Amino acid sequence: MADRRAPAGRNDWVTQGGQWEYRVLTIPRTTSTGDARRLLTDEAEYGRWELARTRLYAGGERRVWLRRKIIRVRSTLVSAAG
């Protein structure tokens, strides 16, 4: 049976609660390559998304999966016991 553990560098991130948030965009075949590039560049620059996967379908439609890290903030405040 194959060993399915995450690589050593990733284990720390996973144990600290790291997860990905995904967003799927469907780009119609009528959209030019330049317009699609601008759309994805804006998403990456302003929304902090990165390209995870791209599919090109027979009709010319493109489906793009974007992802970004979900950063969980843990409170550093100690509750006062009274």
N, C-alpha and C positions, 0 to 999 in steps of 0.2 A: 504494500500500500504506500502511496506517495505521501511525503511529508508536506502538509499544507500550511505550515506556520509562516507568518509574515517575516520578511527580512529583518535582521537585527536592528537596523536604524529605524525601521518603522514601528517596531514593537513599543518603543517608548511613547511615540505619538498616539498609538491606538490605546494604550493603557491610560493615557491622560485624557481620554474622552474625545479624541480627534475623529471627525466625521466629515463627509462631503455633502454639500447641497448641490443638487443637479437642476438644470434648466434645459428644456428641449425646445429648439427653434426649428420651425419648418420654413424653408425659403422656397418660394415658388419658382418654377422654371423660367418665368418671365423676368426675374430679377437678374441684372447683369452681374458679372463677376466682381467688378469694381464696387458696385453697391453692396453686395454681400460682404466683401472685404471690409468696407467702411463700417457696416453694421457690427461685424464681429470685433473689429478694432475698438469701437466705442464701448461695447460690452466689456471687453477686457480692460480697457483703460479706466473707465468710470465705475463699472460695477465689480471690478476685481475678479472677473470670471476668466477661466482658462479653458482652452479647447480640450475636450476629453475624447470625442469621437465624431466622425463625419461619415454619412452615408449618402451616396448619389444613386437615385432610383432611375429605372429605365425611362420614365417619362420626363426626366430632367429635374425633378424636384429634389432638393437637398434637405436632409435632416441633420441638425447639428446638436450635439450634446455638450453643454458647458458645465463646468463644475467650479466650486470654490470651497475653501475650508471653512468649516463651522468652528469658531473659536469659542469655547466655553469659558466664561469668566467665573472664577471661584472667589467667594467672599473671603477677605482677609480679616474681617471684623470678628472679634470674639464677643460672644453674647455675655452680658454681665449677669451673673447669678446673684440674686439678691436675697 
